[in-house]
Amino acid sequence: MKLYFNQPAKWFCMVMALLFVIGLKAQEADNEFTIGAKLNSRGELRIGGFKADSLDNNRMANFILGSYQLDFDYKRSWLELRLSPKQAGVWGQAVGGLGLAEAWALVKSKNGFFAKIGRQILNYDDERILGYDDWTMTAPTHDVLKFGYEGYGHKIHLILSYNQNADNPDTGNTYYSDGIQPHKSMQTFWYHYDTPKSLFGASLLLMNVGMQSTDIEHPDTYYQQLLGTYLTFTPKQWKLTGSFYYQMGKQEDGVPIRAFMGSTKAVYSPGIYSLYAGYDYLSGDKFFALPPNGAIGMALHDTIRGFNAIYGSHHDFYGAMDFFYLDSFVGNFTPGLQTLYVGSNINPIKKLNVDLSYHYYAITTNLERIPSKTLGHDLEIKASYAFSDDIRLSAGYSFLIGTDTMATLQQLDERRRMSWGWLMLSITPKLYTTTWQDKKII
């Protein structure tokens, strides 16, 4: 299945024409220009859980992460523009530099049609598949062309992307592997239904993602598809959500992909506190890709069954310590993941929020030489206090007890008890705002 565009300039010109038509029919109104800032600084202390081949059992990681961003926003009745330079990295890091987090233009009409082009955030549903995981300080944004319709009860988005490292005339203008964008090409369709009076909401997501091989002489593009749904039901003090996604297509070596995931979550919010519980299931590969001690060779997969969460906010779903899907298993082997969690969120005083939760982790496949599926148990506590609308202090602590299964599959050191604490300051002020009026053009 190959859904791609051999001549991206054609659909680029078509959408630019659409932008022109929508803008021509609009009328000028108030103009607004705003400058905002986003400064995040987070100190972390991590004890245990390091790779066995790189650190000894007693080593700790201490570092401070920072991200610094300016947002330049312009708005009028039918046009919006944003330019966001950003710098992010570890304090004292020699590499890195200033880049563009966002740079886009949005044109919209009064009847709900819109088009948006440039580097932008893709944030959909609960952010499990497409989200802006700003926890990493270098959250992904995408160079895409997005257009669609948003009206009462219905939203339709079509997203198109075609990336290159450079113009690359020596390689036929096709090679792409190590650019800052995560794919060669992408086509995504998203439909969402809900109304203010309805208790039910539903989304449908279809994606076709093209990834190019790392072979410069033969830069073939291989395609992976994802389709699924996200459902919500909100009766009175409850919020019930569920999702299911299926992946297919091929990897670079031609091996077919057949993977899936499902999730469900219930939240009860009677007042200043809420209780929640949920379960996630992500399919995994059937074979262990690293041979036991003394063996020679590796297991070969005839089908990839490990689910890939694409560009989602993994930190929000699979544990705050990011052992799963941010930190890969040994040999990029994916044994799948089950997460069962319960927790409570409370606002004991104004502007203070506290969250306490327990997480159980396990693999989803039956593996030889791995008698237990259990990976570990995790206790997490998070708290945040808002000094004002634009200054927030937050902190967290996680304590994870791993098992022999986790140590084997992730090649961790002998430490079975791991902990991680962090403290973060977020400052997001508006620095400057001005408005003015123009005369109508038509």
N, C-alpha and C positions, 0 to 999 in steps of 0.2 A: 504494500500500500504506500504510494508516493504522492503526497499532496504538497506540491511546492510550486514555486513560480520561477520559470526560466528567465523571464524578463521583468524584474521587479520595477523597472522604470514605468511600465505601463500602469500598474495599479497605483504607483506613486502619483502619476499625473492625474489619474482619475480622482483620487481623493483630494488633491490640491484644487481640482476644478470644483469639487463638492464644497470645500472650504470657501471658495470664492463666491459661489452661488448663495450659500447660507449667509455669509457676511454682507453681500450686496443687498439682500432683502431686509436686513436689520436696520435699526435706527440708532444713532448715537444717543447716549444719555450721560449719566454721571461717570466720571473717571476717578479711579482710586489707585494710588500707588503706596505700597507698604514695604518696609524693610524690617525683617525679623531675624532673630539669632537663636541658634540651638547649640548649647554647650553642655556636653555630658562628660563627666569624669568619674571613673569607677576603679577603685582599688580592689584587688582580689588576692586571696590566700588559699592555695590548694595543697592538700596533704594526701599523698597516696594516689594510686591509680595511674601511674606513669608506665610507659612502655618498658618492658623488661630489658630491652637491648640498648636503652639510651640513658637510663637513670638508675641509681641504686635505691634501695628500699627506704632510705632515710631522707631523701631529697624532698624539698618543698618548692613550690612556685609562688613567687611574690612579684606582682607587677601592677601597674596602673595603666588603664586604657583611657583614651580621650578621643572625642570627636567634636569638631567645631565647624559649624555650618551657618551661612548667611542665606536668607531667603529674600529675593527681590520679586515682589508680586505686583502685577498690573491687572486691573479689572475695568471692564465697561459692560454694557448690557449684553453684548453678543461675543465678546472676546476676553480671554484670560491668558496671561503669560506668566511663566515662572522661570527664574534662573537661580540655581542654588549651588554655589561653590562650596566644597567640603574638604576638610583634612581630617584623617583619622589614623590612629596607630597607637603603639605602646610608647609611653613616656620615655624619652631617651633613644628612641629607635632612629637609626641612620637612614633607613629606606623610607619610601613613601613620599607624598607630596600633595599638592593641591589638585583636586579633581572636581568634576561636575557630578553632583548627586542627582540633580534634576535640571532639565532645560527643555521646556515644552510650550506649545501654543494650543489653546482650546477655542474652537469656534462653535457656537450653539445657536439654535433657532428657537423661536417662541413655541413651536409645536413639538418640541422634545428631541429633535434630531441634533446630533453633535459630531464633531470630529476633533481628535486630539493627536498631535504629532510631536515626536521628540523623546528625550530621555525622561522616563516617568516611573512612578510606583505602580505596580500591579498588585492590588489588594482586594481579594474576593472571599466572600462568605466568612468562614472562621479562620482564614489564612492558612489552612492546612496544606493546600496545594500551591496556591499563589498568595504570597504575603510579603510584608516588609518587616523582616526580622532585624530591627534596629538594635537588638541586644548585642549583636556582634560588632557594633560601631561602624561596620562597613557593609551595611545592608544592601542587597542587590536592587538596582533599578535597571530598566530595560529600554533600549532604543526601539520603539515600536510606533506603529500607526494604528490608532484605535478610533473606531467610529461606531455609531449605533443610535439607539432611541431609548429615552427614559420618560415614561408617562405614568398615568395613574395605574398602579398595580403591576406594571410590566416594565422590565429593563432588558435590553438586548445589546450586547457588546460583541464586536468582531475585532480581533487583534491580529495584526500582521507584522512580521519582523524578518529582516534579511541582513545579516551581519558579515563584515569583512575585517581582516586585520589591517589592510590597506588596499590601494587600487590593484596591486599585484599583477602588473602586465606580464611578468616573466612566467607566471604560473596559470595563465589563462583566466585571471580574475576569479578564481574559485577557492583558493586555499584559505582555510580558517581553522585554527585550533586553539590558540592561546590568547585570544583577545579578551577584553574585560567583560564582554557580554557572554552569557553562559551557553549560547547555542548558535548554530549557523543560521537557522531559520525557524520560524514558529508561526502557526496559524491556530487561533483559539476562538471558540464560540462560547459565550456565556449568556444564559437566560435566567432571569429571576422574577418570581411572582410573589407579591404580598400586597396587602392594603392595610390602612390604619385600623379598619374595623375587623379585619380577619385575624384569627388566632393561628392561622397556618401560613407558612412560607416555604417556598421550594426553589431550588436552583438546579440548573443543568449545565454541566461543563464538558466541553469536548476540546481536546488539544492534539495537535500534531507537531512534534518537535523534531527538527533535523539537526543531528550532531555529525560533524565532519571528522573523518579519521585523521590520525596524526602522521600518516604516511604522505610526505610532500610530493612524491612522484605519482601517487595514485590517491588524490584527496577525495575519495568517495564520501557521499553523505548518506547516512543511514537514519531511518525514521522510526520514532516511537510514538504511539498513540495512547491517550488516556481519555476515558469517558466515565462520568459518574454524576452523582447527585448529592445535594446537601439539603436536609429538611429541618424545619423548626416548628414547634407547637408551643404556644405560650398561654395556657389557661390560668388566669388569676395570678397567684404567687409562684407559679411554676414556669420553668423553661426547659423543654425537652428538645434535644437535637440528635440528629443521626446522619451519617454519611456513608457512601459506598463508592469506591472507584476501582476501575479495572484498567490494567495496562497491557498493551500488546505492541507488536512491531519487532524490530531486530536490534541487536547490538552490533558494534563495529565488526566483529568477526563473523557476522551472519547468524549467530545463535538467536532463535526466536525468544520473545519475551511473553510470558503468561503469568501475570502477577495481579494481586488485588489487595485491598484493605477495606476495613469497615470500622466504624466507631459509633458510640452512643454516649450521651451524657444527660444527666438530670440535675437541675438546680432548683432549690426551694428557698425563696427569699421572703420571709414573713415580716421583716422589719430591718433593724440595724445589723442583722447578721444573715448569712445565707449558708446553706449546706449543699454540698455537691458530691456526685459520684459519677464515674465513667469507666469505659472500657474501650481499648483500641486493639485491633488485630491487624498486623501487617504480614503478609505471606513471606516465606523465606525459601532459600535454595535447599536442596535435599542432601547435598554432599559437603563435607568439610574440605576446604581447598588446601589445607596444609597437612602433609602426611605426619603420622606419629613418629617419635624418635626411632631412628634406625631404618625407616622406610625411604624409598626413592620414588619420586614422581608426585603428580598432583591429580586430584579428581577433575574430570572434565564434565562440564554441564551440557547436556543436549538441549536444555530449556532453562532460561533464566526465570526463576520464580520469586526472586527477592524484590519486593515492592520498593520503588524509588519515589520519595515524597516530593520530587521535582524542586520547586522554588518556594516551598512553604516556610513558615516560621517554626522550625523544628523545636526551638527552645521552649515554646509554649506548650508542647504536647508530650515530649518524651524524656522529661526530667531536666531539672535545672542544671545538672552537672554535665549535660551534653555528651554522655558516653555513647549515645545511639544516634546514628544518622548524621551527626556532625563529626564524630570521631569514629572512623570506620573499623570494622572487625578486621582481623589479620587477613592479609591477602585479598582485601576488598570482598571477602566472603560475607554473605548476608543470610543469617539463619532465621530471619524474621523477628518480629517483636510483639509481645503481648504486654500491655500495661493496664493494670487495674488500680484505680486510685479513688480515695475519698478525702474530703477536706471541708474546711469551714472558713468563711471570710466574714470579718466583723469590723464595724466602725465604732469602737468604744467611746471615742470622743470626736468632735468635729475636726475634720481634716486628717485624721489618723485612720489608716487602714491596715489590718493585720490578717494574714492568710497562713493557715496551718494545714498541712496535707501529708498523707502517707501514700507511697507508690510501690506497687509490686511489679517486677519485671521478669519476663521469661521469654525464651525463644519459642518459635511456633513449629519447628520441624523436629522429627526424630532423627538423631545423629548417632552413628556408631562411635563408641568410645566416650560418649557424653551421656551418662546415666540419668542426669537430672536436667529438666528444662529451665529451672529457676536460675535467673541471673543475679538477683539481689533484691534488697528491701531498702527503701529510701524515705527518710523523714525530712521535710522541708518547712521552713518558716520564712515568711517575707513580711516586711512592714514598710510603709511609706507615710511620710508626713508632708503636707503641702503648707509651706510658710505663706505662700500667696499663689495667685493664679499662674505665675511663671517661675516659681522656685520650689523645687521638691527634693527632699532627701529620702532615700530608700536604702534598705539593707536586707540581707538574707543570709541564711545558713542552711546547708544541706549535709546530712550524714547518711552515708550509704554503706551497707554491709554487703559485700560481694560474695559470690560462691566460687567453688572450683570451676564451674561451667563458665562463668564470666572471665576468670583468670586465664582459662585455656583459650577461649575464643577471641579474646582481645589481647592476649599476650601481656597481661599486666604483671607487675612485680608481686612478691609474696604477700604484700599488705592486703588484708581482707577488709579493713575498716578505713574508709576514705571520707574526707570532709572537705568542704569548700565554703568559704565565707566571702562576702562582698559588701561594699559600701559605695553608694553612688549619689552624686549631686547633679541635678538637672536644672538648667537655667534656660528659659525660653521666652525672653521678652520681645515685645514689639518696640523697635527702636525709633521708627519714624512712619507717620501716616499723613497723606495729603489727598485732597479731593478737588476736582474742578469740573466744569461743564463745557461741553462743546455744542455747537449748533448742529441741527439735523442736516444730514447730507441729502436725503430724499424725503 
